[in-house]
Amino acid sequence: MILIDILEEHLEEADFLWQQRQNALYDRVYNLDDLAELEERLLAHLDGLVLGEKEAWKLLGPKLSSGEEGEVFSAAFVALDSRDPSKIDLVNKTFLEAEDNVLNGICYAFKHTMNQEVENILRSMLNSDNGRIQAASIDCLSLRRISIDTNRLQAFLSKKDTRIIAATVSAVGRLRINQLSEEAERFLENEIMEVRREAIKTGLLLGSRKSLDACRRIIINRTEGADQLIEYLGLMGQPDDANILINTMNDPGLVRNAITALGLLGNISTVELLIQSASGPKLSRLAGEAISRITGVDIVSEKFVAEKTVEPQIPSSEVEEEEEDLSDPDEDIPFPDVEKLKGWWRSNASRYDKRVRYRNGQPYSNQVLKEILKNGNLPARHHAAFEIALLNPSSPYLETHAFSTLQRNYA
């Protein structure tokens, strides 16, 4: 008999590793190989729960409808992997009533399961009269690169439910459905930020000039959601957008995003400004990363790491807010020695052509982006996948949040 404490340990570890995987997607420490190793450990514990059969399901069944996100994901994933009709039916019924953690957990299981029957499940869910479930099903199908009838998508874009609209607009971009480009453009000025953001992203993927102009307006006017869109200006690589990004550096709420976007833009003319930004402790590491992203200079191997670092000071007025989130978004980036960077740049600036866009010190190209997809850290891979889609309009969009095995099959 399988001991219940072993099954409990499998579930506890699966829940922990799921959360770790989700965090890793935005962690500079992880690359695709690291993600694969993490997922291998996660799947080993899920396999243990599959092998636990009835005893394991006694533990998992209640978690499906009331657990934390990782527990719900584990229960739904095990049910789908078991191919047991009664368990899968329970997942489907729970999904139809799901909200919050339960909805998210089951959605992630649908997105990542190896059970190909999930396509039929999700297609049937498109007929639900619940907008939340329809939106989630569209999202899951499009992430898995499963085609959705164009007329069906067009009908969804006529719905009033903004959740359905946002998911459908996103699917139009993911699935590269050019014939719905103008339909997606209708939502560029939508009052709901999520809809507006997805419309702009999809429009950029489909080559819509209107989408790029809408993105610029939001950033210039500091409209709600500007912080979520500013990196797109860097990814689009238009030299004239450097001025827009530089102007946003005066806004405390946008300066971090602007520095990242300048690094993605790859314009040599911005390096001196970024070196200036690296002089202050609060932005020093982020600016150093942007400089490296443009020029390719390795701050660690070149021994440009500051010997003494001054940790960013939190103003007393912000202490209460900061107490809730003590994480350091730049903890994985070294503090650059600004004087050494200045000296290096004085000696090396002439090597770079101001007319050329750079990424990691190389002229920007499809090949450079593919190298980032292969060996870059996970946040950099998200950017590279989007940029490769821009350069290759007829190619499928690589979803870098998918499990590593699927990503490698897609690449």
VOGU-3710 file (C-alpha; in Angstrom, 3 decimals, decimal comma):
1> milidileeh> 0,000/0,000/0,000  1,259/3,472/-0,833  1,780/5,457/2,340  -0,339/8,601/2,506  2,587/10,637/3,807  4,535/9,878/0,609  1,613/11,089/-1,494  1,289/14,195/0,668  4,974/14,869/0,112  4,510/14,496/-3,655
11> leeadflwqq> 1,675/17,042/-3,583  3,539/19,448/-1,327  6,621/19,323/-3,561  4,549/19,643/-6,741  2,816/22,728/-5,344  6,168/24,254/-4,334  7,858/23,463/-7,661  4,914/24,837/-9,626  5,211/28,171/-7,833  8,970/28,086/-8,312
21> rqnalydrvy> 8,480/27,493/-12,037  6,085/30,415/-12,326  8,564/32,702/-10,561  11,449/31,389/-12,688  9,779/32,637/-15,875  10,749/36,180/-14,848  14,049/35,375/-13,152  17,335/36,261/-14,868  19,058/33,344/-13,128  17,130/30,772/-15,193
31> nlddlaelee> 17,618/29,765/-18,820  15,687/27,150/-20,808  17,841/24,272/-19,545  17,250/25,377/-15,956  13,522/25,595/-16,617  13,578/22,083/-18,096  15,339/20,749/-15,000  12,770/22,401/-12,743  9,916/20,974/-14,803  11,489/17,527/-14,747
41> rllahldglv> 11,406/17,577/-10,953  7,810/18,835/-10,998  6,697/16,126/-13,426  8,397/13,436/-11,339  6,197/14,339/-8,368  3,108/14,524/-10,568  3,956/11,063/-11,929  4,141/9,840/-8,350  0,618/11,108/-7,794  -0,608/9,464/-11,018
51> lgekeawkll> 0,838/6,159/-9,818  -0,896/6,661/-6,486  -4,234/6,132/-8,256  -7,221/5,963/-5,856  -5,221/6,776/-2,729  -3,710/9,806/-4,390  -7,067/10,973/-5,693  -8,493/10,947/-2,164  -5,909/13,621/-1,479  -6,188/15,454/-4,811
61> gpklssgeeg> -9,969/15,437/-5,289  -10,722/18,036/-2,595  -7,791/20,202/-3,726  -9,242/20,476/-7,235  -12,014/22,786/-6,079  -10,510/24,467/-3,024  -6,721/24,311/-3,104  -4,002/26,832/-3,788  -3,152/27,422/-7,437  -0,308/24,874/-7,466
71> evfsaafval> -2,471/22,257/-5,750  -5,329/22,809/-8,198  -2,894/22,595/-11,109  -1,480/19,332/-9,722  -4,913/17,781/-9,233  -6,130/18,766/-12,715  -2,861/17,743/-14,385  -2,923/14,323/-12,703  -6,568/13,815/-13,696  -5,839/14,657/-17,331
81> dsrdpskidl> -2,701/12,532/-17,365  -4,542/9,552/-15,868  -6,927/9,415/-18,878  -9,596/8,384/-16,347  -12,955/9,612/-17,770  -14,524/10,139/-14,334  -11,627/12,286/-13,107  -11,503/14,294/-16,326  -15,258/14,816/-16,123  -14,808/16,191/-12,603
91> vnktfleaed> -12,139/18,591/-13,870  -14,514/19,798/-16,591  -17,411/20,309/-14,179  -15,185/22,121/-11,702  -13,806/24,322/-14,474  -17,294/25,466/-15,482  -17,854/26,919/-11,999  -14,267/27,958/-11,303  -12,941/31,340/-10,217  -9,629/32,780/-9,022
101> nvlngicyaf> -7,070/30,130/-7,921  -9,206/27,240/-9,114  -9,762/28,753/-12,549  -6,069/29,608/-12,908  -4,878/26,207/-11,736  -7,135/24,272/-14,111  -6,269/26,613/-16,991  -2,575/25,957/-16,463  -3,231/22,216/-16,485  -5,136/22,563/-19,771
111> khtmnqeven> -2,274/24,606/-21,224  0,498/22,224/-20,241  -0,998/18,718/-20,239  0,344/16,168/-22,705  -3,155/14,707/-23,095  -4,147/15,713/-26,638  -7,822/15,155/-25,822  -7,724/18,535/-24,107  -8,415/20,101/-27,520  -11,882/18,559/-27,625
121> ilrsmlnsdn> -12,532/19,594/-24,027  -11,599/23,205/-24,700  -13,536/23,386/-27,959  -16,658/22,241/-26,143  -16,078/24,942/-23,511  -16,297/27,609/-26,217  -20,039/26,924/-26,195  -20,385/27,825/-22,520  -22,701/30,711/-21,679  -20,189/31,824/-19,049
131> griqaasidc> -17,928/34,577/-20,420  -15,189/33,766/-17,945  -15,017/30,171/-19,173  -15,174/31,142/-22,842  -12,305/33,593/-22,364  -10,207/31,035/-20,503  -10,837/28,404/-23,186  -9,806/30,774/-25,985  -6,631/31,600/-24,058  -5,754/27,923/-23,509
141> lslrrisidt> -6,409/26,947/-27,125  -4,346/29,776/-28,574  -1,405/29,150/-26,244  -1,378/25,529/-27,421  -1,401/26,741/-31,057  -4,745/25,064/-31,677  -6,586/26,768/-34,515  -9,911/28,465/-33,883  -12,314/29,145/-36,737  -11,891/32,721/-37,964
151> nrlqaflskk> -15,635/33,319/-38,124  -15,921/32,103/-34,536  -13,228/34,519/-33,421  -14,912/37,356/-35,293  -18,149/36,563/-33,475  -16,327/36,622/-30,137  -14,982/40,092/-30,974  -18,593/41,275/-31,205  -19,326/40,243/-27,623  -19,711/42,840/-24,880
161> dtriiaatvs> -17,761/40,809/-22,321  -14,306/42,410/-22,179  -12,741/39,179/-20,899  -13,792/37,423/-24,108  -12,619/40,351/-26,228  -9,184/40,480/-24,559  -8,655/36,720/-24,927  -9,827/36,754/-28,549  -7,648/39,700/-29,543  -4,692/37,926/-27,926
171> avgrlrinql> -5,515/34,741/-29,861  -5,598/36,685/-33,139  -1,995/37,712/-32,486  -0,769/34,350/-31,204  -2,299/32,485/-34,132  -1,196/35,176/-36,625  -4,663/35,674/-38,122  -3,996/38,611/-40,441  -7,529/38,766/-41,821  -8,724/39,929/-38,378
181> seeaerflen> -6,105/42,658/-38,042  -8,566/45,483/-38,709  -11,048/43,941/-36,287  -8,380/43,949/-33,573  -7,548/47,595/-34,317  -11,065/48,568/-33,207  -9,947/48,017/-29,619  -6,788/50,157/-29,623  -8,593/52,936/-27,744  -10,756/50,675/-25,573
191> eimevrreai> -11,384/52,026/-22,091  -10,378/48,716/-20,487  -6,613/48,606/-20,104  -6,310/44,821/-20,578  -8,222/44,966/-23,868  -6,200/47,953/-25,051  -2,913/46,240/-24,184  -3,797/43,019/-25,995  -5,003/44,968/-29,045  -1,707/46,854/-29,242
201> ktglllgsrk> 0,398/43,713/-28,810  -1,590/41,832/-31,447  -1,476/44,797/-33,811  2,304/45,006/-33,498  2,605/41,287/-34,223  0,462/41,728/-37,327  2,345/44,789/-38,564  -0,291/47,402/-37,734  1,052/50,954/-37,916  -2,013/52,158/-36,018
211> sldacrriii> -1,041/49,932/-33,093  2,446/51,404/-32,907  1,015/54,930/-32,983  -1,481/54,015/-30,242  1,344/52,627/-28,129  3,302/55,865/-28,545  0,312/58,018/-27,585  -0,293/56,089/-24,384  3,330/56,491/-23,335  3,616/60,161/-24,322
221> nrtegadqli> 0,359/61,008/-22,510  1,213/58,796/-19,504  -2,136/57,042/-19,904  -2,980/54,128/-17,615  -1,030/51,075/-18,736  1,938/53,020/-20,113  4,250/51,065/-17,813  3,081/47,795/-19,395  3,534/49,027/-22,965  6,749/51,017/-22,885
231> eylglmgqpd> 8,983/47,994/-23,533  7,198/47,456/-26,844  8,746/50,682/-28,146  12,149/49,200/-27,432  11,240/45,894/-29,050  9,973/47,610/-32,205  13,424/49,134/-32,714  12,397/52,439/-34,300  15,301/54,916/-33,781  12,976/57,925/-33,457
241> danilintmn> 11,355/56,351/-30,396  14,551/56,900/-28,406  13,394/60,451/-27,640  10,030/59,244/-26,329  11,784/56,763/-24,060  14,323/59,320/-22,860  11,540/61,764/-21,972  9,783/59,146/-19,848  12,891/58,764/-17,700  11,742/61,869/-15,806
251> dpglvrnait> 8,700/59,930/-14,599  9,505/57,893/-11,440  6,769/55,424/-12,345  8,180/54,755/-15,812  11,936/55,234/-15,510  12,729/51,559/-14,874  10,673/50,426/-17,856  12,236/53,160/-19,993  15,774/52,015/-19,161  14,904/48,427/-20,070
261> algllgnist> 13,283/49,631/-23,308  16,368/51,669/-24,242  18,468/48,541/-23,847  16,111/46,681/-26,177  16,083/49,550/-28,665  19,817/49,017/-29,156  20,638/52,596/-30,111  24,306/53,458/-29,474  23,454/57,133/-29,026  21,749/56,328/-25,696
271> velliqsasg> 24,727/54,622/-24,027  26,133/57,793/-22,450  22,746/58,616/-20,938  22,521/55,091/-19,547  25,980/55,448/-18,013  24,727/58,598/-16,281  21,728/56,636/-14,988  24,105/54,001/-13,623  25,618/56,627/-11,309  22,690/56,484/-8,875
281> pklsrlagea> 22,282/53,367/-6,689  18,571/52,946/-7,346  18,944/52,466/-11,122  22,613/51,506/-11,332  22,244/47,783/-11,934  19,328/48,099/-14,350  21,201/50,714/-16,385  24,281/48,488/-16,406  22,181/45,644/-17,776  20,807/47,914/-20,529
291> isritgvdiv> 24,340/48,984/-21,474  25,398/45,330/-21,681  22,343/44,522/-23,782  23,363/47,146/-26,324  27,157/46,934/-26,336  27,735/43,343/-25,258  30,165/44,415/-22,520  30,274/41,790/-19,760  30,506/43,749/-16,525  31,638/40,719/-14,530
301> sekfvaektv> 34,273/39,263/-16,873  35,643/42,734/-17,650  35,923/43,310/-13,882  33,707/46,374/-14,011  31,802/45,344/-10,880  31,860/48,046/-8,211  34,022/47,079/-5,226  31,786/48,961/-2,815  28,079/49,140/-3,427  25,541/51,439/-1,851
311> epqipsseve> 22,168/49,762/-1,519  19,252/51,900/-2,699  17,775/53,858/0,207  14,022/53,727/0,680  12,507/57,137/1,510  10,798/57,090/4,907  7,497/58,001/3,246  7,669/54,786/1,217  8,665/52,417/4,016  5,105/51,290/4,755
321> eeeedlsdpd> 4,462/50,432/1,104  7,809/48,667/0,759  7,182/46,501/3,833  4,660/44,517/1,825  7,183/43,758/-0,938  10,801/43,548/0,152  11,967/41,782/-3,002  14,758/43,391/-5,002  13,968/43,235/-8,743  17,645/43,737/-9,593
331> edipfpdvek> 19,234/41,401/-7,068  20,687/39,177/-9,804  22,464/42,063/-11,571  25,905/43,292/-10,446  26,523/46,917/-9,505  28,683/48,433/-12,260  31,713/50,574/-11,515  30,616/53,693/-13,377  34,098/55,190/-13,752  35,392/51,982/-15,317
341> lkgwwrsnas> 32,366/51,902/-17,627  33,032/55,482/-18,692  36,660/54,643/-19,437  35,703/51,545/-21,399  33,157/53,503/-23,431  35,644/56,259/-24,255  37,977/53,590/-25,639  35,350/51,521/-27,456  32,576/53,851/-28,639  34,197/54,271/-32,048
351> rydkrvryrn> 33,806/50,528/-32,718  30,029/50,912/-32,975  28,102/52,326/-35,918  25,426/54,825/-34,869  23,304/53,772/-37,841  23,128/50,156/-36,639  20,844/48,600/-34,048  22,701/46,353/-31,595  21,802/43,490/-29,296  24,446/42,057/-26,981
361> gqpysnqvlk> 27,147/43,861/-28,945  26,171/42,370/-32,300  24,255/43,940/-35,180  20,603/43,120/-34,604  19,464/40,078/-36,603  17,246/37,033/-36,595  20,277/34,881/-35,786  21,195/36,950/-32,730  17,634/36,581/-31,436  17,685/32,823/-32,024
371> eilkngnlpa> 20,882/32,620/-29,993  19,105/34,404/-27,134  16,215/31,933/-27,409  18,699/29,094/-27,148  20,995/30,356/-24,397  19,527/33,544/-22,941  17,859/33,962/-19,577  14,097/33,531/-19,427  13,089/37,233/-19,379  15,366/37,867/-22,380
381> rhhaafeial> 13,776/34,894/-24,169  10,306/36,444/-23,816  11,575/39,538/-25,616  13,416/37,541/-28,286  10,362/35,414/-29,107  8,271/38,531/-29,678  10,975/40,096/-31,851  11,426/36,947/-33,935  7,680/37,014/-34,560  8,017/40,622/-35,756
391> lnpsspylet> 10,799/39,667/-38,170  9,010/36,545/-39,436  5,325/37,450/-39,960  4,415/34,089/-41,499  5,986/31,968/-38,749  4,087/30,705/-35,685  4,544/32,688/-32,482  6,723/30,868/-29,938  4,995/30,935/-26,554  7,861/31,106/-24,049
401> hafstlqrny> 5,565/30,381/-21,102  4,858/26,877/-22,419  6,629/23,868/-20,930  10,197/23,552/-22,188  9,516/20,293/-24,039  6,802/21,985/-26,113  8,999/25,019/-26,716  11,776/22,836/-28,078  9,330/20,991/-30,304  7,992/24,305/-31,620
411> a> 11,382/25,974/-32,162
//
